[in-house]
Amino acid sequence: MRNKLSILAIVISAILSSQAFADGFASTPTPDSERGDYSFSFSNQIYVSCQGGITVKGEIPLQTWIHWDGSVSTNTYYGVEQGTNNFYKVLMVQDGAYFPDFTPEETRRMGGTVQSVNGVVCESPNYYQAPSYGYDLWGIEHCPSGQTVGGVEGGYTVRWGSVPVYFGMSKEGIGTSYLYDKQTKALTPFNYDDYPSLNEEPDYALPGSVIDAHHGEWDADSQQACAPVRASTTITETRTQACEVGESGSKTESRTVKITSEGGTEIAREAISDWTVSESTCVAMAPEPQPEPEQPEPEPAWASIGTASVSFTCPAGQTVGGLFGAGNVRQGTLNVYQKGSEYGLKGQDDAFKPVAASVDASGIITLTGVAESDIDSYGKWLSGSEAACAEPTQFQPVDDYKSETVTCAEAQVGHVTYAYTRHYEINNATGETRNDTGWLQSVQENTCKDLEDALLEEKETSHDEACPNGQAGTVIVTGKTVTYGLSGSKFIETLRTENCVADIDTFDKETKTEACPTGQTGSIELYRIKAKKTDGSTVYPYGEDYVQSQNICVSATVQPDSTTGSAVAAKGLLSNQTVKASDTASIDRLISYLDVVTDVDLSIDYKLNIVLDSFSKANIAKLETVSAKWKQVSGGKVILSDAPHFADAYAGFGGITQENASSYVINSAIYVEGSLKVSAKKVGGLKGSQAVSFTVPFAKIAQ
């Protein structure tokens, strides 16, 4: 069908081209030497083609030139162009049988006249026709031997496509065919004689290269280019592997492989299954003692060398946080890393920023050239230094909180806890207050229930139990405590989750930070212990829940200023407090605060949390002082938070060093009368796990 369409297109083009009208004269003049031997002039009546298909009479001067070759003479007719004396040959019709029809322009050009019809001047017919779509010509590409369309096995071996042909006519009636480019919209003049394949069997089509050159359209099944045929087969590969360590013999493994070939040549090989053991002669054998391999010298890497303390003095007239009476020095810490002779600060993206540092003989790190922005990005501000320097305002906001617990009414069991909040603004210089809301009461908890011989309370609880000997981790026992009016309380176990492991390879510590409650500043640090087993899996031997390691949340209140020269006392102990054992500056401020605080509501159960973050940096004397003053002033509790869970914090005790700390697991650390009773376990080695216990001297905390 495509072949017939191509032949039909050729016939249509021939018909359109035949509509062109030729001029009566040749397009170029005839040289003198070619006109003839002699001539004579005459005036000849002619017919002239005008617009609208009308033919009128005219008259034109012509010359007849005779050429004599000795026996035969030939006559040729010429018109002489006015003003140039150029001779143009008359194009006779049917071998000179009669003159053609002339155009009015060439008649006048050769000095002739044209008859007028009803006063209308004769003009040449205008056959102009803008190029427009005529038909599609098919093109064909035969794939070379061994190739198919797209290289598909058993696919087509020829590609068919088409390109649009446009046709237009000039004013004189000369028709022109064009190949239309679908991408550039260009029209390229086109002659069928330029493409002999259009008239050749069996395709009668353009070469396929013309389709691509003019951005034609390939058939749906001819979109892909010709390519070598690709075939695929599957084979089974085998290999011989050594047995596992401690075994003798060998094992044979096999897998399925897909092989892709192109033109008979393999071009790709892809495994479509994993290696599996198909045959094995491996048997266990007694291990022979092997010498410890020499470890290569490790590449230099960034390693933490400790923490550096830095301070920044506020500009004149400014205080920390813009608090009236507050200090003008911000204090922070930066964890410093070293790699060779380089020092750096580690960011959250594990990128290191170079820093100038020096370390003296006692291990104290001094930094130069650091800015406050470095503390924000790489370090931590000490408590009370979190806010930026600003000019202080006269009145400072204060939020007070207290709670009260009362017993239930008669014949009821339980209690009611009331929360009291108060907000006001105070001028610390004069003691003047304003915008005081007074104490606002709300019920925080109400557990009152009528006393009866029935279930009074049911509460979900959980506790930890130790793992069996030889294993690390904890057993989490979950259940509920039920309380009855007469029989009291008892625990009902509902779930027991064992997080015990015996083959731990390494331990790690995962941490995260949470925001403080509304109205408080600081942060809450949480952690959990992750263990990696020798088979690569990960477990949480102490449970997956995060445990609080540090709470430095404080109310946004004003601390007393020892530099004002006035003895203005703070009104009330505003909230529970948390300090780190290593934060001597915060401990000093809290001691000063306890020295001047008055009107403390002793009915509130105040708590002082001491976070034991470091043994080496803890000031024993100050910890004992602050705990004693807290008990004396508030009557509340002093709580020593959970001790470090990583063995490197206990280097120097129980045989633990910085080098072998990774081989120890800390099971528990309990504070007892000025010391920490530590229970640990040494893992690995030929002897298996070994229990270790030791005592770490510490401050005598007034609890």
C-alpha positions in Angstrom: 0.0 0.0 0.0 2.9 2.4 0.8 4.4 1.7 -2.7 1.1 2.7 -4.4 0.8 5.9 -2.4 4.3 6.9 -3.4 3.5 6.4 -7.2 0.3 8.3 -6.8 2.2 11.2 -5.2 4.5 11.4 -8.2 1.5 11.5 -10.7 -0.1 14.3 -8.7 3.1 16.3 -8.7 3.4 15.9 -12.5 -0.2 17.1 -13.0 0.4 20.2 -10.7 3.6 21.1 -12.5 1.9 20.9 -15.9 -0.3 23.8 -15.0 2.7 26.2 -15.3 2.6 28.5 -18.4 5.8 29.1 -20.3 6.8 32.6 -21.6 6.9 33.1 -25.4 10.6 34.1 -25.3 13.7 32.3 -24.1 15.0 33.5 -20.7 18.5 34.4 -21.9 19.6 36.4 -25.1 21.2 34.6 -28.1 24.8 35.7 -28.9 25.4 37.2 -32.4 27.5 34.3 -33.5 24.6 31.9 -33.0 21.7 33.7 -34.6 22.3 32.8 -38.3 23.8 34.1 -41.6 21.3 36.8 -42.5 17.9 38.2 -41.5 14.9 40.3 -42.4 12.4 42.1 -40.2 8.6 41.9 -40.1 5.7 42.8 -38.0 3.6 39.8 -36.7 0.2 39.6 -35.2 0.2 37.6 -32.0 -2.2 36.4 -29.3 -1.6 37.7 -25.8 -2.8 35.9 -22.5 -4.4 38.4 -20.1 -5.8 38.1 -16.6 -9.0 36.2 -16.1 -8.2 33.7 -18.9 -8.8 36.3 -21.7 -6.8 36.2 -24.9 -6.5 39.4 -27.0 -4.7 40.3 -30.2 -1.5 42.2 -30.4 1.4 43.1 -32.7 5.1 42.7 -32.3 8.2 43.5 -34.4 10.2 40.3 -35.1 13.3 39.3 -37.1 13.8 36.1 -39.0 17.3 34.8 -39.1 18.2 32.2 -41.7 21.0 29.7 -41.2 22.4 28.1 -44.4 24.5 24.9 -44.1 24.9 24.4 -47.9 21.8 22.3 -48.6 19.2 23.1 -45.9 18.2 26.4 -44.5 16.5 26.9 -41.1 14.6 29.9 -39.9 14.7 31.2 -36.3 12.5 34.0 -35.0 13.8 36.7 -32.5 12.5 39.6 -30.7 14.7 42.6 -29.9 14.6 43.9 -26.3 14.0 47.7 -26.3 16.9 49.8 -25.1 19.5 46.9 -25.1 19.6 45.4 -28.6 19.5 41.9 -27.1 18.0 39.2 -29.3 15.6 36.7 -27.5 14.6 33.6 -29.3 10.8 32.9 -29.8 9.9 29.6 -28.2 7.8 28.0 -30.9 5.0 25.6 -30.2 5.0 22.1 -31.8 8.3 22.4 -33.6 7.6 25.9 -35.0 4.2 25.1 -36.4 2.8 28.3 -34.9 3.6 31.1 -32.5 2.9 30.7 -28.8 0.7 33.0 -26.7 2.8 35.9 -25.3 2.5 37.7 -22.0 1.6 41.4 -22.1 4.9 42.3 -20.3 7.2 40.6 -22.8 5.2 41.9 -25.8 5.7 45.5 -24.6 9.4 44.7 -23.6 10.0 43.7 -27.3 8.4 46.9 -28.6 5.0 45.4 -29.4 1.5 46.6 -28.7 -1.5 44.9 -26.9 -5.1 45.5 -27.8 -7.4 46.9 -25.1 -10.7 45.2 -24.3 -13.5 47.5 -23.2 -10.8 49.9 -21.9 -9.2 47.3 -19.6 -5.4 47.1 -19.8 -4.2 43.6 -20.4 -2.0 42.2 -17.5 -0.4 38.7 -17.1 -2.5 36.1 -15.2 -1.3 35.6 -11.5 -1.0 31.9 -10.7 0.7 32.4 -7.3 -0.2 29.8 -4.8 1.5 29.7 -1.3 3.1 26.4 -0.4 0.6 24.1 1.4 0.4 20.5 2.4 -0.1 18.2 -0.5 0.6 14.6 0.6 3.1 12.4 2.5 6.0 10.6 0.9 7.1 7.3 2.4 10.7 6.5 3.1 12.3 3.2 4.0 15.5 2.0 5.7 16.6 -1.6 5.3 18.5 -2.9 8.3 22.0 -4.3 7.6 22.4 -8.0 7.8 22.3 -9.3 11.4 20.3 -6.3 12.6 16.7 -5.6 13.3 14.6 -2.6 14.4 15.7 -2.0 18.0 17.9 -5.1 17.9 14.9 -7.2 18.9 15.3 -10.9 18.3 12.9 -11.9 15.5 12.0 -8.2 14.9 11.4 -6.2 11.8 14.3 -5.7 9.3 12.9 -2.6 7.6 11.8 0.8 9.0 9.0 2.8 7.4 8.5 6.6 7.8 7.0 9.6 6.1 7.8 13.2 5.4 5.1 15.8 4.3 5.3 17.3 0.8 4.1 20.8 0.2 3.3 22.3 -3.2 3.2 26.0 -4.3 3.1 28.0 -7.6 4.8 31.2 -8.7 3.0 34.1 -10.2 3.9 32.9 -13.7 2.3 29.5 -12.9 5.5 27.5 -12.3 4.9 24.8 -9.7 7.4 23.7 -7.0 7.3 20.8 -4.6 8.9 21.1 -1.1 9.9 18.7 1.6 8.5 20.0 4.9 10.7 19.8 8.1 8.3 19.1 11.1 10.8 20.4 13.6 12.2 23.6 12.0 9.2 24.3 9.7 11.6 24.8 6.8 10.6 24.1 3.2 13.3 22.5 1.0 12.7 22.5 -2.8 12.3 19.0 -4.0 12.6 17.3 -7.4 11.6 13.7 -7.9 14.5 13.2 -10.3 16.8 13.7 -7.3 15.6 10.5 -5.7 15.6 7.6 -8.3 14.5 5.2 -5.5 11.0 6.8 -5.8 10.6 5.0 -9.2 12.4 1.8 -8.3 10.9 -1.5 -7.3 9.9 -2.9 -4.9 9.6 0.1 -2.4 9.0 3.2 -4.6 10.1 5.2 -1.5 12.6 7.8 -0.3 15.8 6.7 1.4 15.3 6.5 5.2 18.0 9.2 5.7 15.6 11.8 4.2 13.1 11.1 6.9 15.7 11.8 9.6 17.2 14.8 7.7 13.8 16.5 7.6 12.6 15.4 11.0 9.8 13.2 9.5 7.8 10.7 11.4 8.7 7.0 11.8 5.9 4.4 12.1 5.0 3.1 15.6 6.9 -0.1 15.0 9.9 1.8 13.4 10.7 4.2 16.2 13.9 2.5 17.2 17.0 2.5 15.0 18.4 -0.6 13.4 20.8 -2.4 15.8 22.5 -5.8 16.0 20.2 -8.5 17.2 20.5 -9.1 21.0 19.7 -12.5 22.4 19.8 -13.7 26.0 20.5 -17.1 27.5 20.9 -18.3 31.1 23.6 -20.6 32.4 24.7 -21.9 35.7 28.1 -20.8 37.1 30.0 -22.8 39.7 32.9 -22.0 41.9 34.9 -23.7 44.6 35.3 -21.9 47.9 37.3 -22.5 51.0 35.4 -23.6 54.1 34.8 -21.3 57.1 37.5 -20.6 59.6 38.0 -23.7 61.8 36.8 -26.1 59.1 38.6 -28.3 56.5 37.5 -29.4 53.1 35.9 -27.3 50.4 32.5 -26.3 49.1 31.0 -25.7 45.7 28.7 -22.8 45.1 26.5 -22.1 42.1 24.4 -19.3 40.7 22.3 -18.5 37.6 23.7 -16.0 35.2 21.9 -14.2 32.3 24.2 -13.7 29.2 23.3 -11.1 26.6 24.8 -11.4 23.1 24.8 -9.1 20.2 25.4 -10.5 16.7 26.7 -13.7 18.4 29.2 -11.8 20.6 28.6 -11.6 24.4 28.2 -8.0 25.5 26.8 -8.4 29.0 26.7 -10.9 31.9 24.3 -10.4 34.9 23.8 -12.6 37.9 20.1 -13.2 38.5 20.6 -15.3 41.7 22.9 -15.3 44.7 25.7 -17.8 45.2 24.3 -20.9 47.1 26.1 -24.0 48.3 25.4 -26.9 46.1 28.0 -29.3 47.5 30.2 -29.2 50.7 32.8 -31.4 52.2 33.5 -29.0 55.1 34.1 -30.5 58.6 35.1 -28.8 61.8 38.6 -29.1 63.0 40.5 -28.2 66.2 41.7 -24.6 65.9 45.4 -24.0 65.9 46.7 -21.1 68.0 47.4 -18.2 65.7 49.7 -15.3 66.4 48.0 -11.9 66.7 48.4 -10.2 63.3 50.2 -6.9 63.3 47.9 -4.0 62.8 48.9 -1.3 60.4 49.5 2.1 61.7 46.0 3.8 61.6 45.6 6.9 59.4 45.4 10.1 61.4 41.8 10.9 62.3 40.0 13.6 64.3 39.8 12.7 68.0 38.3 14.6 70.9 41.0 15.9 73.3 38.6 17.6 75.8 36.6 20.7 76.4 37.8 24.3 76.4 36.0 27.0 78.3 35.6 30.4 76.7 34.0 33.7 77.8 32.8 36.8 76.1 32.2 40.2 77.8 29.1 42.1 76.8 29.5 45.6 75.3 29.3 48.5 77.7 25.8 49.1 79.1 24.6 45.5 78.2 24.0 42.5 80.4 23.5 38.8 79.6 19.9 38.3 78.3 19.2 42.0 78.9 18.3 41.2 82.5 18.6 44.0 85.0 21.3 43.2 87.5 22.6 40.2 85.6 26.3 39.7 84.8 28.0 41.0 81.7 30.0 37.9 80.8 28.7 34.9 78.7 30.4 31.6 79.4 30.4 28.5 77.1 32.3 25.4 76.3 33.6 23.9 73.0 34.6 20.3 72.5 38.0 20.4 70.8 39.3 17.8 68.3 42.8 17.1 67.2 44.3 15.4 64.1 48.0 15.5 64.0 49.1 19.1 64.6 45.6 20.4 63.6 42.8 21.4 66.0 39.2 21.8 65.0 35.6 22.1 66.2 33.0 19.5 65.1 29.7 20.6 63.6 26.4 18.7 63.5 27.1 17.6 59.9 30.4 16.1 61.1 32.3 18.8 59.3 35.3 20.3 61.2 36.2 24.0 61.5 39.9 24.8 62.0 40.7 26.6 65.2 43.8 28.0 66.9 44.4 26.1 70.1 47.1 25.3 72.6 47.3 22.7 75.4 49.4 23.2 78.5 51.2 20.6 80.6 48.1 20.1 82.8 45.8 19.5 79.8 44.0 22.8 79.9 43.0 23.8 76.4 43.2 27.5 75.4 41.4 28.8 72.2 42.1 32.0 70.4 40.0 33.7 67.7 36.7 32.1 68.5 33.4 34.0 68.3 30.1 33.8 70.0 28.7 32.3 66.8 31.1 29.3 67.3 29.4 28.5 70.6 26.0 28.5 68.9 27.2 26.2 66.1 29.8 24.0 67.7 29.5 24.2 71.5 27.2 24.9 74.4 26.4 27.9 76.6 26.6 27.5 80.3 23.5 27.8 82.3 22.6 31.5 82.6 24.6 32.4 79.5 22.2 31.1 76.9 20.7 34.5 76.0 22.6 37.1 74.0 23.8 40.4 75.5 21.3 43.2 75.4 20.5 46.5 77.1 18.6 45.7 80.4 15.1 46.9 81.0 14.0 48.3 84.3 11.2 45.8 84.9 11.8 42.0 84.5 9.1 39.4 84.1 8.9 36.8 86.9 6.9 33.5 86.9 6.3 31.8 90.2 5.0 28.3 90.8 4.1 26.3 93.8 1.9 23.3 94.6 -0.1 22.0 97.6 -1.3 18.5 98.3 -4.3 17.9 100.6 -6.0 14.8 101.8 -9.4 13.7 100.5 -12.6 14.1 102.4 -13.6 11.6 105.0 -14.5 8.1 103.7 -12.3 8.7 100.7 -8.8 7.6 99.8 -6.3 9.5 97.7 -5.3 13.2 97.5 -5.8 16.4 95.7 -2.8 18.4 94.4 -3.4 22.1 93.6 -1.0 24.1 91.4 -0.5 27.8 92.0 1.0 30.1 89.3 1.8 33.7 89.6 3.1 36.2 87.0 4.4 39.7 87.8 7.1 42.2 86.8 9.7 43.4 89.3 12.2 46.3 89.5 15.1 44.5 91.2 16.7 47.9 92.1 13.7 49.1 94.1 11.7 46.0 94.7 8.6 47.6 93.0 6.2 45.1 91.3 3.5 45.6 88.7 1.0 43.6 86.7 0.8 41.0 89.5 -1.8 38.3 88.7 -1.7 37.0 92.2 -1.7 33.2 92.9 -4.0 31.4 90.4 -5.2 28.0 91.6 -5.9 25.0 89.4 -6.3 21.3 90.2 -3.2 19.4 89.1 -4.2 15.9 90.3 -7.3 14.5 92.1 -7.1 10.8 93.1 -9.9 10.9 95.6 -12.1 7.8 95.6 -14.7 6.5 97.9 -13.3 3.8 100.2 -15.0 0.5 99.4 -14.2 -3.2 99.1 -13.6 -2.8 95.5 -10.9 -1.8 93.1 -9.7 1.7 94.0 -6.8 2.2 91.6 -5.2 0.5 88.6 -1.9 1.9 87.4 0.4 0.7 84.5 4.0 0.2 85.8 7.2 -1.5 84.8 10.5 -2.3 86.5 13.8 -3.8 85.4 15.3 -7.1 86.5 18.9 -8.3 86.0 19.7 -10.8 83.2 20.9 -14.3 84.0 24.6 -14.8 84.9 26.9 -14.5 81.8 24.6 -12.1 79.9 24.4 -8.3 79.7 21.4 -6.1 79.5 18.1 -6.0 81.4 14.7 -7.8 81.6 11.9 -5.3 81.4 8.8 -6.5 83.4 5.6 -4.7 82.5 2.3 -4.9 84.4 -0.1 -3.0 86.5 -0.4 -2.2 90.2 -3.9 -2.6 91.4 -5.2 -1.2 94.7 -8.2 -2.5 96.6 -10.0 -0.8 99.5 -9.2 -3.6 102.0 -6.6 -5.9 100.6 -4.2 -3.2 99.6 -2.0 -3.2 96.4 -0.4 -5.9 94.4 1.5 -6.1 91.1 0.2 -8.2 88.2 2.7 -9.0 85.4 1.5 -8.7 81.8 4.6 -8.7 79.7 8.3 -9.7 80.2 10.8 -8.4 77.6 14.3 -9.8 77.7 17.0 -7.5 76.4 19.8 -9.9 77.3 22.7 -10.6 75.0 25.8 -12.8 75.5 27.8 -12.0 72.4 28.1 -8.2 72.4 30.9 -6.8 70.2 30.7 -3.0 70.9 28.6 -0.6 72.8 27.5 2.9 71.7 25.4 5.7 73.2 22.5 7.3 71.4 21.5 10.8 72.6 18.8 13.3 71.9 17.7 16.7 73.3 14.2 17.8 74.2 12.9 21.2 74.9 11.9 22.3 78.4 8.3 22.8 79.5 6.6 26.1 78.6 8.0 29.0 80.6 11.4 27.5 81.3 14.7 27.7 79.5 17.5 25.2 79.0 17.2 21.6 77.7 16.6 18.0 78.7 19.3 15.5 77.6 18.2 11.9 77.0 20.2 8.8 76.2 20.0 5.0 75.6 22.6 2.3 75.2 22.9 0.5 71.9 25.0 -2.8 71.5 26.2 -4.3 68.3 26.4 -8.1 68.2 29.1 -10.0 66.4 26.6 -11.1 63.7 26.1 -7.4 62.8 22.6 -7.0 64.4 21.8 -4.2 66.9 20.1 -4.6 70.3 19.3 -2.3 73.2 20.4 -4.2 76.3 18.8 -1.7 78.7 15.6 -1.1 76.7 14.7 1.0 73.8 13.3 3.9 75.8 15.5 7.0 76.3 16.6 7.7 79.9 17.1 11.3 81.2 20.8 12.0 81.8 20.6 15.8 82.3 17.9 18.4 83.0 19.0 22.0 83.0 15.6 23.6 82.7 15.1 26.7 84.8 12.3 29.3 85.1 13.0 32.6 83.4 13.8 34.4 86.7 16.3 36.9 87.9 19.3 35.8 90.0 20.6 38.1 92.7 23.4 40.4 91.6 26.3 40.7 94.0 27.7 43.7 92.1 24.7 46.1 92.7 25.8 46.9 96.2 22.3 46.4 97.6 21.1 43.6 99.7 17.8 42.9 97.9 16.7 39.4 98.7 15.0 37.0 96.2 11.4 36.3 97.1 10.8 32.5 97.2 12.5 29.5 95.6 10.9 29.7 92.2 11.4 26.1 90.9 13.4 22.9 91.1 17.0 23.3 90.0 19.5 21.2 88.0 23.3 21.6 87.9 26.0 19.6 86.4 28.8 18.4 88.7 31.4 19.9 86.3 29.6 23.3 86.1 31.4 25.2 88.9 30.1 28.6 87.8 26.4 27.5 88.0 27.0 25.9 91.4 28.6 29.1 92.7 25.5 31.1 91.5 23.1 28.7 93.1 25.1 28.9 96.4 24.9 32.7 96.3 21.2 32.5 95.6 20.6 30.2 98.5 22.5 32.6 100.8 19.9 35.4 100.2 16.6 33.7 99.4 13.8 34.3 101.9 10.1 33.4 102.3 10.6 29.8 101.1 7.4 27.7 101.2 8.6 24.7 103.1 5.5 22.7 102.2 6.7 22.3 98.6 8.8 19.3 97.8 11.7 21.1 96.1 14.3 19.0 94.3 17.9 19.7 93.4 19.2 17.5 90.6 23.0 17.1 90.4 24.0 15.6 87.1 27.1 13.5 87.5 28.6 14.2 84.1 32.3 14.0 85.0 34.3 12.7 87.9 37.5 14.5 87.0 35.9 18.0 86.7 33.6 17.8 89.7 34.4 20.1 92.6 33.7 17.9 95.6 33.7 20.7 98.2 31.3 22.9 96.2 28.9 19.9 95.6 28.8 19.2 99.3 28.2 22.9 100.1 25.4 23.3 97.6 23.6 20.1 98.7 23.8 21.1 102.4 22.5 24.6 101.8 19.6 23.3 99.6 18.5 21.0 102.5 18.9 23.8 105.0 17.0 26.5 103.0 14.3 24.5 101.2 14.0 21.3 103.2 13.7 19.5 99.8 15.5 16.6 98.3 19.0 16.4 96.7 19.0 13.8 93.9 22.2 12.5 92.3 21.3 11.7 88.7 22.3 8.4 87.1 26.1 8.0 86.8 27.8 7.6 83.4 27.1 4.4 81.6 30.3 4.3 79.5 33.4 2.6 81.0 35.8 5.3 79.9 34.4 7.6 82.6 35.7 5.1 85.2 39.3 4.9 83.9 41.6 4.4 86.8 39.2 2.2 88.8 38.6 -1.5 88.7 41.4 -2.1 86.1 39.7 0.1 83.5 41.9 2.3 81.3 41.2 4.5 78.3 42.8 1.8 76.1 40.6 -1.2 77.3 37.4 0.8 78.2 35.6 -0.6 75.2 35.9 -4.1 76.7 33.8 -3.2 79.8 30.1 -2.8 80.3 28.8 -0.8 83.3 25.8 -2.6 84.8 25.0 -0.2 87.6 26.5 2.6 89.7 24.8 3.2 93.0 25.6 6.2 95.3 26.1 5.1 98.9 27.3 7.5 101.6 29.9 9.5 99.6 30.9 6.7 97.2 29.7 5.1 94.0 29.4 1.3 94.2 30.0 0.2 90.6 29.1 -3.1 89.1 30.7 -3.8 85.7 31.4 -6.7 83.3 34.4 -7.4 81.1 33.4 -9.0 77.9 35.3 -10.9 75.2 38.6 -12.7 75.5 39.2 -16.4 75.9 37.8 -16.5 79.5 34.4 -15.1 78.5 32.6 -12.4 80.5 34.0 -11.5 84.0 32.1 -9.6 86.7 34.0 -6.6 88.2 33.1 -4.5 91.2 34.8 -1.4 92.6 34.2 1.8 94.5 34.6 5.4 93.2 35.1 8.0 96.0 32.7 11.0 95.6 31.2 13.9 97.5 29.1 13.4 100.6 25.7 14.6 99.3 23.1 15.7 101.8 20.1 13.8 100.7 
